[in-house]
Amino acid sequence: MNRLGFLVARTLRDETALQPLSVPQPALLADLSGKHVALIGNARALAESHHGAAIDAADRVVRINLAPMTSPTSHGTRTDWLALAVRLGTADRTRIAPGRILWMSHKRKRLDWRTATSPGFYLHPLDDFAALKARLGAPPTTGAMMIDLIARSDMASLSLYGFDFFASLSLSGNRTAGKVPHDFVKEADFVANLLKNDKRIRHIR
């Protein structure tokens, strides 16, 4: 697909045309097989932690959206996967330097050509977004989608850092929970249920 074809497919939300740009979901999940995965949320409270070394020691480090990293001590430095639902500017792309980008948003019009043609690009299926939205009763956060996705893999472990379900707000902005379209109570319950039933998953506070 050339750039013009991409722009047309994106505008029309033509999933049949866009999906060939993506690695298949089974191949993406196979990359996590046997791996220790660190998923880094953007809670402000993480900035007060000393988890950076443990994060960087994971086999796969996954960050979310603009991936604020206040210091190596709290956040580590590596980004193997970047899960996106927002546009990624050149400065942030250079700063984060992700090995692979995953487009998790159902809003295809935000997806840019550079991201869609990046190495190992993954486009999250609309059906998966809709299924989690129905389960939560609200649009899921990028973090919730990633937890749901990674939990389906044969990973060795998943450690969640920087997830407090908006209790300390987000390092990415100043909005309160009432100003975003997510249900953080339902997401907290969703993660608690996963923790109860999947011993591979840990919530690091």
Backbone as JSON Lines, residues from 0, in Angstrom:
{"i":0,"aa":"M","n":[0.84,-1.19,0.0],"ca":[0.0,0.0,0.0],"c":[0.89,1.25,0.0]}
{"i":1,"aa":"N","n":[0.57,2.21,-0.88],"ca":[1.3,3.47,-0.86],"c":[0.62,4.45,0.09]}
{"i":2,"aa":"R","n":[1.24,5.62,0.24],"ca":[0.74,6.57,1.23],"c":[-0.66,7.06,0.9]}
{"i":3,"aa":"L","n":[-0.93,7.31,-0.39],"ca":[-2.26,7.77,-0.79],"c":[-3.31,6.71,-0.47]}
{"i":4,"aa":"G","n":[-2.99,5.46,-0.77],"ca":[-3.92,4.38,-0.47],"c":[-4.18,4.27,1.02]}
{"i":5,"aa":"F","n":[-3.13,4.48,1.81],"ca":[-3.28,4.45,3.26],"c":[-4.21,5.56,3.74]}
{"i":6,"aa":"L","n":[-4.02,6.76,3.22],"ca":[-4.85,7.89,3.65],"c":[-6.32,7.66,3.31]}
{"i":7,"aa":"V","n":[-6.57,7.08,2.15],"ca":[-7.95,6.78,1.77],"c":[-8.53,5.71,2.69]}
{"i":8,"aa":"A","n":[-7.76,4.63,2.93],"ca":[-8.23,3.54,3.79],"c":[-8.47,4.03,5.21]}
{"i":9,"aa":"R","n":[-7.58,4.89,5.7],"ca":[-7.73,5.43,7.05],"c":[-8.98,6.29,7.15]}
{"i":10,"aa":"T","n":[-9.19,7.13,6.19],"ca":[-10.35,8.02,6.21],"c":[-11.65,7.23,6.16]}
{"i":11,"aa":"L","n":[-11.67,6.17,5.37],"ca":[-12.87,5.35,5.21],"c":[-12.98,4.26,6.28]}
{"i":12,"aa":"R","n":[-11.96,4.18,7.15],"ca":[-11.89,3.11,8.17],"c":[-12.05,1.74,7.5]}
{"i":13,"aa":"D","n":[-11.3,1.57,6.42],"ca":[-11.35,0.32,5.65],"c":[-10.41,-0.69,6.31]}
{"i":14,"aa":"E","n":[-10.95,-1.5,7.21],"ca":[-10.14,-2.45,7.96],"c":[-9.5,-3.5,7.06]}
{"i":15,"aa":"T","n":[-10.2,-3.89,6.02],"ca":[-9.66,-4.89,5.1],"c":[-8.38,-4.38,4.45]}
{"i":16,"aa":"A","n":[-8.34,-3.1,4.16],"ca":[-7.15,-2.51,3.55],"c":[-6.05,-2.24,4.57]}
{"i":17,"aa":"L","n":[-6.43,-1.85,5.79],"ca":[-5.45,-1.47,6.8],"c":[-4.78,-2.67,7.47]}
{"i":18,"aa":"Q","n":[-5.51,-3.74,7.68],"ca":[-4.97,-4.86,8.45],"c":[-3.69,-5.47,7.86]}
{"i":19,"aa":"P","n":[-3.51,-5.52,6.52],"ca":[-2.25,-6.08,6.01],"c":[-1.0,-5.31,6.43]}
{"i":20,"aa":"L","n":[-1.16,-4.07,6.92],"ca":[-0.01,-3.32,7.43],"c":[0.48,-3.88,8.77]}
{"i":21,"aa":"S","n":[-0.38,-4.64,9.43],"ca":[-0.13,-5.11,10.78],"c":[0.42,-6.53,10.81]}
{"i":22,"aa":"V","n":[1.3,-6.78,11.79],"ca":[1.64,-8.18,12.06],"c":[0.39,-8.85,12.62]}
{"i":23,"aa":"P","n":[0.16,-10.13,12.34],"ca":[-1.01,-10.82,12.9],"c":[-0.92,-10.89,14.42]}
{"i":24,"aa":"Q","n":[-2.07,-10.82,15.08],"ca":[-2.08,-10.89,16.53],"c":[-1.38,-12.14,17.07]}
{"i":25,"aa":"P","n":[-1.6,-13.34,16.5],"ca":[-0.88,-14.52,17.03],"c":[0.64,-14.36,16.98]}
{"i":26,"aa":"A","n":[1.15,-13.71,15.92],"ca":[2.59,-13.5,15.82],"c":[3.07,-12.51,16.87]}
{"i":27,"aa":"L","n":[2.28,-11.48,17.13],"ca":[2.62,-10.52,18.17],"c":[2.7,-11.21,19.53]}
{"i":28,"aa":"L","n":[1.69,-12.0,19.85],"ca":[1.66,-12.67,21.15],"c":[2.75,-13.73,21.26]}
{"i":29,"aa":"A","n":[3.1,-14.35,20.15],"ca":[4.17,-15.35,20.17],"c":[5.5,-14.73,20.58]}
{"i":30,"aa":"D","n":[5.66,-13.45,20.29],"ca":[6.89,-12.74,20.67],"c":[7.04,-12.61,22.19]}
{"i":31,"aa":"L","n":[5.94,-12.82,22.91],"ca":[5.97,-12.74,24.37],"c":[6.12,-14.1,25.04]}
{"i":32,"aa":"S","n":[6.12,-15.16,24.26],"ca":[6.16,-16.5,24.83],"c":[7.39,-16.7,25.71]}
{"i":33,"aa":"G","n":[7.14,-17.08,26.96],"ca":[8.22,-17.33,27.9],"c":[8.92,-16.09,28.43]}
{"i":34,"aa":"K","n":[8.41,-14.92,28.09],"ca":[9.08,-13.67,28.46],"c":[8.48,-13.07,29.75]}
{"i":35,"aa":"H","n":[9.33,-12.35,30.47],"ca":[8.89,-11.55,31.61],"c":[8.62,-10.14,31.08]}
{"i":36,"aa":"V","n":[7.37,-9.71,31.21],"ca":[6.92,-8.46,30.6],"c":[6.64,-7.42,31.68]}
{"i":37,"aa":"A","n":[7.11,-6.2,31.46],"ca":[6.78,-5.07,32.32],"c":[5.91,-4.11,31.53]}
{"i":38,"aa":"L","n":[4.71,-3.84,32.02],"ca":[3.8,-2.88,31.4],"c":[3.76,-1.65,32.28]}
{"i":39,"aa":"I","n":[4.09,-0.5,31.71],"ca":[4.27,0.72,32.49],"c":[3.11,1.67,32.24]}
{"i":40,"aa":"G","n":[2.3,1.88,33.26],"ca":[1.24,2.87,33.19],"c":[1.78,4.26,33.48]}
{"i":41,"aa":"N","n":[0.91,5.25,33.38],"ca":[1.36,6.64,33.51],"c":[0.88,7.33,34.79]}
{"i":42,"aa":"A","n":[0.59,6.53,35.83],"ca":[0.17,7.14,37.1],"c":[1.27,8.03,37.66]}
{"i":43,"aa":"R","n":[0.86,9.16,38.2],"ca":[1.84,10.09,38.78],"c":[2.61,9.46,39.94]}
{"i":44,"aa":"A","n":[1.96,8.56,40.66],"ca":[2.6,7.96,41.82],"c":[3.88,7.2,41.46]}
{"i":45,"aa":"L","n":[3.98,6.72,40.23],"ca":[5.17,5.96,39.85],"c":[6.43,6.82,39.94]}
{"i":46,"aa":"A","n":[6.28,8.13,39.75],"ca":[7.44,9.03,39.8],"c":[8.11,9.03,41.17]}
{"i":47,"aa":"E","n":[7.38,8.59,42.2],"ca":[7.95,8.56,43.55],"c":[8.57,7.21,43.9]}
{"i":48,"aa":"S","n":[8.61,6.31,42.93],"ca":[9.09,4.95,43.19],"c":[10.56,4.78,42.81]}
{"i":49,"aa":"H","n":[11.04,3.55,43.04],"ca":[12.41,3.2,42.65],"c":[12.37,1.88,41.86]}
{"i":50,"aa":"H","n":[11.45,1.81,40.9],"ca":[11.25,0.57,40.13],"c":[12.03,0.53,38.82]}
{"i":51,"aa":"G","n":[12.78,1.57,38.52],"ca":[13.42,1.66,37.21],"c":[14.29,0.47,36.85]}
{"i":52,"aa":"A","n":[15.12,0.03,37.78],"ca":[16.03,-1.09,37.48],"c":[15.24,-2.37,37.21]}
{"i":53,"aa":"A","n":[14.18,-2.61,38.0],"ca":[13.36,-3.81,37.79],"c":[12.64,-3.74,36.45]}
{"i":54,"aa":"I","n":[12.19,-2.56,36.08],"ca":[11.52,-2.39,34.78],"c":[12.49,-2.73,33.65]}
{"i":55,"aa":"D","n":[13.67,-2.16,33.69],"ca":[14.63,-2.4,32.62],"c":[15.16,-3.82,32.59]}
{"i":56,"aa":"A","n":[14.99,-4.56,33.68],"ca":[15.44,-5.95,33.73],"c":[14.47,-6.91,33.05]}
{"i":57,"aa":"A","n":[13.25,-6.45,32.73],"ca":[12.26,-7.31,32.08],"c":[12.7,-7.66,30.66]}
{"i":58,"aa":"D","n":[12.17,-8.77,30.17],"ca":[12.48,-9.17,28.79],"c":[11.82,-8.26,27.78]}
{"i":59,"aa":"R","n":[10.62,-7.78,28.1],"ca":[9.89,-6.86,27.24],"c":[9.35,-5.71,28.1]}
{"i":60,"aa":"V","n":[9.7,-4.5,27.73],"ca":[9.2,-3.31,28.43],"c":[8.19,-2.64,27.51]}
{"i":61,"aa":"V","n":[6.95,-2.51,28.01],"ca":[5.87,-1.96,27.21],"c":[5.39,-0.66,27.87]}
{"i":62,"aa":"R","n":[5.37,0.41,27.11],"ca":[4.91,1.69,27.63],"c":[3.67,2.15,26.86]}
{"i":63,"aa":"I","n":[3.05,3.23,27.36],"ca":[1.73,3.63,26.89],"c":[1.73,5.09,26.44]}
{"i":64,"aa":"N","n":[1.2,5.33,25.26],"ca":[0.99,6.66,24.71],"c":[2.27,7.49,24.72]}
{"i":65,"aa":"L","n":[2.3,8.65,25.34],"ca":[3.51,9.49,25.27],"c":[4.56,9.09,26.3]}
{"i":66,"aa":"A","n":[4.28,8.05,27.06],"ca":[5.27,7.39,27.93],"c":[6.15,8.37,28.7]}
{"i":67,"aa":"P","n":[5.56,9.21,29.55],"ca":[6.41,10.1,30.36],"c":[7.32,9.28,31.27]}
{"i":68,"aa":"M","n":[8.59,9.65,31.3],"ca":[9.57,8.96,32.13],"c":[10.3,10.03,32.94]}
{"i":69,"aa":"T","n":[9.87,10.21,34.16],"ca":[10.41,11.31,34.95],"c":[11.87,11.1,35.33]}
{"i":70,"aa":"S","n":[12.28,9.85,35.52],"ca":[13.68,9.57,35.81],"c":[13.95,8.09,35.59]}
{"i":71,"aa":"P","n":[15.2,7.71,35.29],"ca":[15.54,6.3,35.18],"c":[15.29,5.54,36.48]}
{"i":72,"aa":"T","n":[15.39,6.23,37.61],"ca":[15.19,5.57,38.9],"c":[13.78,5.06,39.06]}
{"i":73,"aa":"S","n":[12.82,5.84,38.63],"ca":[11.41,5.45,38.8],"c":[10.85,4.69,37.61]}
{"i":74,"aa":"H","n":[11.27,5.03,36.4],"ca":[10.62,4.53,35.19],"c":[11.49,3.63,34.33]}
{"i":75,"aa":"G","n":[12.8,3.57,34.59],"ca":[13.66,2.86,33.68],"c":[13.87,3.66,32.41]}
{"i":76,"aa":"T","n":[14.46,3.03,31.41],"ca":[14.81,3.76,30.19],"c":[14.37,3.08,28.9]}
{"i":77,"aa":"R","n":[14.19,1.76,28.93],"ca":[13.91,1.01,27.69],"c":[12.44,1.08,27.31]}
{"i":78,"aa":"T","n":[12.2,1.02,26.0],"ca":[10.84,0.84,25.49],"c":[10.91,-0.12,24.32]}
{"i":79,"aa":"D","n":[10.5,-1.35,24.57],"ca":[10.47,-2.33,23.49],"c":[9.21,-2.19,22.65]}
{"i":80,"aa":"W","n":[8.07,-2.04,23.33],"ca":[6.79,-1.83,22.65],"c":[6.18,-0.54,23.19]}
{"i":81,"aa":"L","n":[5.55,0.22,22.28],"ca":[4.8,1.41,22.68],"c":[3.36,1.24,22.2]}
{"i":82,"aa":"A","n":[2.43,1.22,23.15],"ca":[1.01,1.08,22.84],"c":[0.4,2.47,22.71]}
{"i":83,"aa":"L","n":[-0.09,2.8,21.53],"ca":[-0.52,4.16,21.24],"c":[-2.02,4.27,21.0]}
{"i":84,"aa":"A","n":[-2.57,5.4,21.47],"ca":[-3.92,5.8,21.1],"c":[-3.94,7.3,20.8]}
{"i":85,"aa":"V","n":[-2.75,7.89,20.71],"ca":[-2.6,9.32,20.41],"c":[-1.52,9.47,19.34]}
{"i":86,"aa":"R","n":[-1.52,10.63,18.71],"ca":[-0.47,10.9,17.72],"c":[0.89,11.03,18.41]}
{"i":87,"aa":"L","n":[1.91,10.53,17.75],"ca":[3.26,10.56,18.31],"c":[4.11,11.53,17.49]}
{"i":88,"aa":"G","n":[4.48,12.65,18.1],"ca":[5.3,13.63,17.42],"c":[6.74,13.18,17.28]}
{"i":89,"aa":"T","n":[7.48,13.86,16.46],"ca":[8.87,13.48,16.18],"c":[9.73,13.51,17.43]}
{"i":90,"aa":"A","n":[9.57,14.54,18.25],"ca":[10.4,14.65,19.46],"c":[10.12,13.5,20.42]}
{"i":91,"aa":"D","n":[8.85,13.15,20.62],"ca":[8.52,12.04,21.51],"c":[8.94,10.71,20.92]}
{"i":92,"aa":"R","n":[8.82,10.57,19.62],"ca":[9.26,9.33,18.97],"c":[10.75,9.11,19.17]}
{"i":93,"aa":"T","n":[11.51,10.19,19.05],"ca":[12.96,10.1,19.24],"c":[13.3,9.81,20.7]}
{"i":94,"aa":"R","n":[12.59,10.49,21.61],"ca":[12.84,10.3,23.04],"c":[12.52,8.89,23.5]}
{"i":95,"aa":"I","n":[11.38,8.37,23.07],"ca":[10.94,7.05,23.52],"c":[11.66,5.94,22.78]}
{"i":96,"aa":"A","n":[11.91,6.14,21.5],"ca":[12.63,5.18,20.65],"c":[12.08,3.76,20.78]}
{"i":97,"aa":"P","n":[10.79,3.57,20.5],"ca":[10.21,2.23,20.67],"c":[10.7,1.25,19.61]}
{"i":98,"aa":"G","n":[10.86,0.0,20.02],"ca":[11.23,-1.03,19.07],"c":[10.07,-1.44,18.19]}
{"i":99,"aa":"R","n":[8.85,-1.35,18.72],"ca":[7.64,-1.69,17.99],"c":[6.5,-0.8,18.48]}
{"i":100,"aa":"I","n":[5.63,-0.39,17.56],"ca":[4.48,0.42,17.92],"c":[3.2,-0.38,17.69]}
{"i":101,"aa":"L","n":[2.31,-0.31,18.68],"ca":[1.01,-0.96,18.61],"c":[-0.05,0.13,18.6]}
{"i":102,"aa":"W","n":[-0.89,0.18,17.56],"ca":[-1.97,1.16,17.52],"c":[-3.2,0.53,18.14]}
{"i":103,"aa":"M","n":[-3.56,1.0,19.34],"ca":[-4.64,0.38,20.1],"c":[-5.98,1.1,19.93]}
{"i":104,"aa":"S","n":[-5.96,2.33,19.45],"ca":[-7.18,3.12,19.36],"c":[-8.08,2.64,18.23]}
{"i":105,"aa":"H","n":[-9.39,2.73,18.48],"ca":[-10.36,2.46,17.42],"c":[-10.47,3.64,16.48]}
{"i":106,"aa":"K","n":[-9.88,4.77,16.84],"ca":[-9.93,5.97,16.0],"c":[-8.82,5.91,14.95]}
{"i":107,"aa":"R","n":[-9.13,5.31,13.85],"ca":[-8.14,5.08,12.8],"c":[-7.64,6.38,12.17]}
{"i":108,"aa":"K","n":[-8.47,7.44,12.2],"ca":[-8.07,8.69,11.56],"c":[-6.87,9.33,12.25]}
{"i":109,"aa":"R","n":[-6.57,8.93,13.47],"ca":[-5.4,9.48,14.17],"c":[-4.1,8.76,13.78]}
{"i":110,"aa":"L","n":[-4.22,7.62,13.15],"ca":[-3.04,6.82,12.79],"c":[-2.28,7.49,11.65]}
{"i":111,"aa":"D","n":[-0.98,7.64,11.81],"ca":[-0.17,8.3,10.79],"c":[0.63,7.28,9.99]}
{"i":112,"aa":"W","n":[1.04,7.68,8.82],"ca":[1.75,6.82,7.87],"c":[3.06,6.31,8.45]}
{"i":113,"aa":"R","n":[3.82,7.17,9.13],"ca":[5.12,6.75,9.68],"c":[4.93,5.63,10.7]}
{"i":114,"aa":"T","n":[3.91,5.75,11.53],"ca":[3.64,4.71,12.52],"c":[3.18,3.43,11.85]}
{"i":115,"aa":"A","n":[2.27,3.55,10.9],"ca":[1.69,2.38,10.24],"c":[2.69,1.59,9.42]}
{"i":116,"aa":"T","n":[3.79,2.22,9.04],"ca":[4.82,1.53,8.25],"c":[6.09,1.27,9.06]}
{"i":117,"aa":"S","n":[6.0,1.44,10.37],"ca":[7.16,1.21,11.22],"c":[7.39,-0.3,11.41]}
{"i":118,"aa":"P","n":[8.62,-0.71,11.73],"ca":[8.93,-2.14,11.87],"c":[8.08,-2.83,12.94]}
{"i":119,"aa":"G","n":[7.46,-3.95,12.57],"ca":[6.69,-4.73,13.53],"c":[5.36,-4.12,13.91]}
{"i":120,"aa":"F","n":[4.87,-3.15,13.14],"ca":[3.63,-2.44,13.48],"c":[2.47,-3.41,13.71]}
{"i":121,"aa":"Y","n":[1.66,-3.09,14.74],"ca":[0.47,-3.9,15.07],"c":[-0.75,-2.99,15.16]}
{"i":122,"aa":"L","n":[-1.83,-3.4,14.52],"ca":[-3.1,-2.68,14.54],"c":[-4.11,-3.52,15.31]}
{"i":123,"aa":"H","n":[-4.55,-3.01,16.47],"ca":[-5.45,-3.77,17.33],"c":[-6.83,-3.87,16.69]}
{"i":124,"aa":"P","n":[-7.38,-5.08,16.58],"ca":[-8.67,-5.25,15.9],"c":[-9.81,-4.5,16.59]}
{"i":125,"aa":"L","n":[-10.7,-3.95,15.79],"ca":[-11.86,-3.24,16.33],"c":[-12.75,-4.16,17.15]}
{"i":126,"aa":"D","n":[-12.82,-5.42,16.77],"ca":[-13.66,-6.37,17.52],"c":[-13.15,-6.55,18.94]}
{"i":127,"aa":"D","n":[-11.83,-6.55,19.11],"ca":[-11.26,-6.68,20.45],"c":[-11.57,-5.45,21.3]}
{"i":128,"aa":"F","n":[-11.46,-4.28,20.68],"ca":[-11.81,-3.04,21.39],"c":[-13.27,-3.08,21.83]}
{"i":129,"aa":"A","n":[-14.15,-3.47,20.91],"ca":[-15.59,-3.49,21.21],"c":[-15.92,-4.48,22.31]}
{"i":130,"aa":"A","n":[-15.26,-5.63,22.31],"ca":[-15.54,-6.66,23.32],"c":[-15.15,-6.17,24.71]}
{"i":131,"aa":"L","n":[-13.99,-5.51,24.84],"ca":[-13.57,-5.01,26.15],"c":[-14.43,-3.83,26.57]}
{"i":132,"aa":"K","n":[-14.81,-2.99,25.62],"ca":[-15.71,-1.88,25.93],"c":[-17.03,-2.39,26.5]}
{"i":133,"aa":"A","n":[-17.57,-3.45,25.9],"ca":[-18.83,-4.02,26.39],"c":[-18.65,-4.6,27.79]}
{"i":134,"aa":"R","n":[-17.52,-5.21,28.03],"ca":[-17.25,-5.82,29.33],"c":[-17.15,-4.76,30.43]}
{"i":135,"aa":"L","n":[-16.52,-3.61,30.1],"ca":[-16.29,-2.57,31.09],"c":[-17.43,-1.56,31.16]}
{"i":136,"aa":"G","n":[-18.26,-1.53,30.13],"ca":[-19.35,-0.56,30.1],"c":[-18.89,0.84,29.77]}
{"i":137,"aa":"A","n":[-17.67,0.97,29.24],"ca":[-17.1,2.28,28.88],"c":[-15.9,2.02,27.98]}
{"i":138,"aa":"P","n":[-15.48,3.01,27.2],"ca":[-14.28,2.82,26.37],"c":[-13.08,2.46,27.25]}
{"i":139,"aa":"P","n":[-12.36,1.39,26.93],"ca":[-11.21,1.01,27.76],"c":[-10.02,1.93,27.56]}
{"i":140,"aa":"T","n":[-9.23,2.09,28.59],"ca":[-7.97,2.81,28.46],"c":[-6.99,1.97,27.65]}
{"i":141,"aa":"T","n":[-5.96,2.63,27.16],"ca":[-4.91,1.89,26.44],"c":[-4.28,0.86,27.37]}
{"i":142,"aa":"G","n":[-4.12,1.21,28.64],"ca":[-3.56,0.28,29.6],"c":[-4.4,-0.96,29.77]}
{"i":143,"aa":"A","n":[-5.71,-0.79,29.89],"ca":[-6.6,-1.94,30.04],"c":[-6.56,-2.82,28.81]}
{"i":144,"aa":"M","n":[-6.51,-2.22,27.63],"ca":[-6.42,-3.02,26.41],"c":[-5.14,-3.83,26.37]}
{"i":145,"aa":"M","n":[-4.04,-3.22,26.81],"ca":[-2.77,-3.94,26.8],"c":[-2.75,-5.06,27.82]}
{"i":146,"aa":"I","n":[-3.32,-4.84,28.99],"ca":[-3.39,-5.91,29.99],"c":[-4.19,-7.08,29.43]}
{"i":147,"aa":"D","n":[-5.34,-6.76,28.83],"ca":[-6.19,-7.79,28.23],"c":[-5.45,-8.54,27.14]}
{"i":148,"aa":"L","n":[-4.71,-7.82,26.31],"ca":[-3.99,-8.44,25.2],"c":[-2.84,-9.31,25.69]}
{"i":149,"aa":"I","n":[-1.99,-8.77,26.55],"ca":[-0.82,-9.52,27.02],"c":[-1.23,-10.75,27.81]}
{"i":150,"aa":"A","n":[-2.33,-10.66,28.56],"ca":[-2.8,-11.8,29.36],"c":[-3.16,-13.0,28.49]}
{"i":151,"aa":"R","n":[-3.44,-12.77,27.22],"ca":[-3.77,-13.88,26.31],"c":[-2.53,-14.63,25.83]}
{"i":152,"aa":"S","n":[-1.37,-14.06,26.07],"ca":[-0.14,-14.66,25.56],"c":[0.38,-15.74,26.5]}
{"i":153,"aa":"D","n":[1.42,-16.42,26.04],"ca":[2.07,-17.45,26.85],"c":[3.29,-16.85,27.55]}
{"i":154,"aa":"M","n":[3.17,-15.6,27.99],"ca":[4.28,-14.96,28.69],"c":[4.55,-15.66,30.02]}
{"i":155,"aa":"A","n":[5.77,-15.49,30.5],"ca":[6.12,-16.08,31.79],"c":[5.52,-15.28,32.94]}
{"i":156,"aa":"S","n":[5.54,-13.94,32.81],"ca":[4.96,-13.09,33.85],"c":[4.65,-11.73,33.26]}
{"i":157,"aa":"L","n":[3.72,-11.04,33.9],"ca":[3.39,-9.66,33.55],"c":[3.38,-8.84,34.83]}
{"i":158,"aa":"S","n":[4.26,-7.84,34.9],"ca":[4.33,-6.95,36.06],"c":[3.76,-5.59,35.66]}
{"i":159,"aa":"L","n":[2.78,-5.13,36.43],"ca":[2.12,-3.86,36.15],"c":[2.7,-2.77,37.06]}
{"i":160,"aa":"Y","n":[3.27,-1.75,36.46],"ca":[3.82,-0.61,37.18],"c":[3.04,0.64,36.77]}
{"i":161,"aa":"G","n":[2.83,1.54,37.71],"ca":[2.2,2.81,37.36],"c":[0.73,2.7,37.04]}
{"i":162,"aa":"F","n":[0.06,1.76,37.68],"ca":[-1.39,1.61,37.52],"c":[-2.06,1.81,38.88]}
{"i":163,"aa":"D","n":[-2.73,2.95,39.05],"ca":[-3.52,3.14,40.26],"c":[-4.93,3.62,39.91]}
{"i":164,"aa":"F","n":[-5.27,3.45,38.62],"ca":[-6.63,3.71,38.14],"c":[-7.07,5.13,38.46]}
{"i":165,"aa":"F","n":[-6.15,6.04,38.16],"ca":[-6.36,7.49,38.21],"c":[-6.41,8.04,39.64]}
{"i":166,"aa":"A","n":[-6.07,7.24,40.63],"ca":[-6.07,7.75,42.01],"c":[-5.09,8.9,42.19]}
{"i":167,"aa":"S","n":[-3.93,8.82,41.51],"ca":[-2.93,9.89,41.6],"c":[-2.89,10.73,40.32]}
{"i":168,"aa":"L","n":[-3.9,10.55,39.47],"ca":[-3.98,11.2,38.16],"c":[-2.86,10.69,37.25]}
{"i":169,"aa":"S","n":[-2.71,11.33,36.1],"ca":[-1.78,10.84,35.09],"c":[-0.65,11.82,34.86]}
{"i":170,"aa":"L","n":[0.53,11.28,34.61],"ca":[1.67,12.1,34.25],"c":[1.49,12.74,32.87]}
{"i":171,"aa":"S","n":[0.52,12.25,32.1],"ca":[0.32,12.74,30.74],"c":[-0.55,13.99,30.66]}
{"i":172,"aa":"G","n":[-1.16,14.41,31.77],"ca":[-2.03,15.58,31.7],"c":[-2.61,15.92,33.06]}
{"i":173,"aa":"N","n":[-3.51,16.89,33.06],"ca":[-4.08,17.38,34.31],"c":[-5.55,17.04,34.48]}
{"i":174,"aa":"R","n":[-6.11,16.25,33.57],"ca":[-7.53,15.93,33.68],"c":[-7.8,15.02,34.87]}
{"i":175,"aa":"T","n":[-8.97,15.22,35.48],"ca":[-9.42,14.34,36.56],"c":[-10.2,13.18,35.96]}
{"i":176,"aa":"A","n":[-10.53,12.19,36.79],"ca":[-11.22,11.0,36.31],"c":[-12.57,11.35,35.68]}
{"i":177,"aa":"G","n":[-13.23,12.39,36.19],"ca":[-14.52,12.77,35.66],"c":[-14.46,13.41,34.29]}
{"i":178,"aa":"K","n":[-13.26,13.75,33.84],"ca":[-13.11,14.42,32.55],"c":[-12.57,13.5,31.46]}
{"i":179,"aa":"V","n":[-12.48,12.23,31.75],"ca":[-12.06,11.26,30.73],"c":[-13.16,10.21,30.58]}
{"i":180,"aa":"P","n":[-13.28,9.58,29.41],"ca":[-14.44,8.72,29.14],"c":[-14.26,7.27,29.58]}
{"i":181,"aa":"H","n":[-13.55,7.05,30.69],"ca":[-13.27,5.69,31.13],"c":[-13.91,5.43,32.49]}
{"i":182,"aa":"D","n":[-14.13,4.15,32.79],"ca":[-14.67,3.76,34.09],"c":[-13.54,3.08,34.87]}
{"i":183,"aa":"F","n":[-12.87,3.86,35.73],"ca":[-11.69,3.33,36.42],"c":[-12.05,2.34,37.52]}
{"i":184,"aa":"V","n":[-13.24,2.44,38.05],"ca":[-13.69,1.43,39.03],"c":[-13.82,0.08,38.34]}
{"i":185,"aa":"K","n":[-14.45,0.07,37.19],"ca":[-14.61,-1.18,36.45],"c":[-13.25,-1.73,36.0]}
{"i":186,"aa":"E","n":[-12.35,-0.83,35.6],"ca":[-11.03,-1.29,35.18],"c":[-10.25,-1.88,36.36]}
{"i":187,"aa":"A","n":[-10.38,-1.27,37.52],"ca":[-9.72,-1.81,38.71],"c":[-10.28,-3.19,39.05]}
{"i":188,"aa":"D","n":[-11.58,-3.36,38.92],"ca":[-12.21,-4.66,39.18],"c":[-11.75,-5.69,38.14]}
{"i":189,"aa":"F","n":[-11.64,-5.25,36.89],"ca":[-11.18,-6.12,35.81],"c":[-9.78,-6.65,36.1]}
{"i":190,"aa":"V","n":[-8.89,-5.75,36.54],"ca":[-7.51,-6.16,36.83],"c":[-7.46,-7.02,38.09]}
{"i":191,"aa":"A","n":[-8.26,-6.68,39.09],"ca":[-8.29,-7.49,40.31],"c":[-8.72,-8.92,40.01]}
{"i":192,"aa":"N","n":[-9.66,-9.07,39.11],"ca":[-10.11,-10.41,38.74],"c":[-9.01,-11.17,38.0]}
{"i":193,"aa":"L","n":[-8.28,-10.49,37.14],"ca":[-7.16,-11.13,36.45],"c":[-6.09,-11.57,37.45]}
{"i":194,"aa":"L","n":[-5.78,-10.7,38.4],"ca":[-4.77,-11.02,39.41],"c":[-5.18,-12.25,40.22]}
{"i":195,"aa":"K","n":[-6.46,-12.37,40.49],"ca":[-6.97,-13.5,41.27],"c":[-6.86,-14.81,40.5]}
{"i":196,"aa":"N","n":[-7.07,-14.73,39.19],"ca":[-7.18,-15.95,38.39],"c":[-5.95,-16.28,37.55]}
{"i":197,"aa":"D","n":[-5.02,-15.35,37.44],"ca":[-3.82,-15.58,36.63],"c":[-2.61,-15.21,37.48]}
{"i":198,"aa":"K","n":[-1.96,-16.19,38.04],"ca":[-0.85,-15.96,38.97],"c":[0.4,-15.44,38.26]}
{"i":199,"aa":"R","n":[0.39,-15.39,36.95],"ca":[1.51,-14.83,36.22],"c":[1.55,-13.31,36.31]}
{"i":200,"aa":"I","n":[0.42,-12.71,36.69],"ca":[0.29,-11.25,36.67],"c":[0.48,-10.69,38.08]}
{"i":201,"aa":"R","n":[1.31,-9.64,38.18],"ca":[1.57,-8.97,39.47],"c":[1.33,-7.48,39.33]}
{"i":202,"aa":"H","n":[0.74,-6.9,40.36],"ca":[0.53,-5.45,40.41],"c":[1.56,-4.87,41.36]}
{"i":203,"aa":"I","n":[2.53,-4.16,40.83],"ca":[3.62,-3.61,41.62],"c":[3.27,-2.19,42.04]}
{"i":204,"aa":"R","n":[3.27,-1.93,43.34],"ca":[2.9,-0.61,43.84],"c":[4.1,0.14,44.38]}
